């Protein structure tokens, strides 16, 4: 997955919580037997794009926390 770009349509300016909620909805939609193969593939791609966006946001927060811990800032909280 390294170097993969996020789909601009799926990468709307959603925060992490909104992205996770949308990802959950996509997963529910994929469970529907009423989706065509094409619709299922589009939902799968949307879900993968959202998952990548969520992972990137979580990685960013983890890096920021590590920096804070290294600088001793987290001891103040």
N, C-alpha and C positions, 0 to 999 in steps of 0.2 A: 504493500500500500504506500510505500514511501514515494513522495513526489506526486502523488495523485491530487488533482485539483478538485475542489468542491464544486458541484453543479451550482451555477449562479441562482437558478430557480429555487433550489432547496436551501441555499445559503442566505436566504433573506435575513435581514438583521434581527434574528431571533436570539434571545438570551438562552443560556443553557437549559433553564427550566422549561422554556417554551419549546426548545428543540427536543428535549426528552419527551414532553407530552405529545408532540407531533410524531415522534418516532414510535411511541406506544400506539397511537392511532393507526399508523401505517402497519404495524404488526397485527393489530386487530383486523384491519382491512384485508391483509394477506390471508387471513383465516377464512375469508368468505368464499364459499363455493361458487358464488355468482360472478366472480371476476373472470374475465377472459384471460387467455395466456398473455396477450399483449399488455393488458391492464396489470396483471400480476407482475410482469417483468418491470413495468414502469414503477410500480409501488416498491418492488425490491430495490431498484436503482435509487429511488428517493430515500428509502430507508438506509441504504449504504452511505449515501451522501450525508444524511443527517447523523449517522453514527460516526463518520469521520469528523464532522464538525464538532460533535460532542467530545470526542476523544481529544481533539486539538484544544478545546476550551479547558478540559480537565488537566491536560498536560501543562498548559500555560499557568493555571492556578498552582499546580504542584511545584513548578519551577519558582514561582514567586514566593511560595511558602518556604522552600529550601533556602532561598536568598535571605528571607527574613530570619530564619533560624540561624543561619551562618553569621548574620550580623547581630544576633542576640536580641532582636526586636521582639520576638515572640515571648520572651521571658517577661515582658512588661504587661502582657495580657492576662 
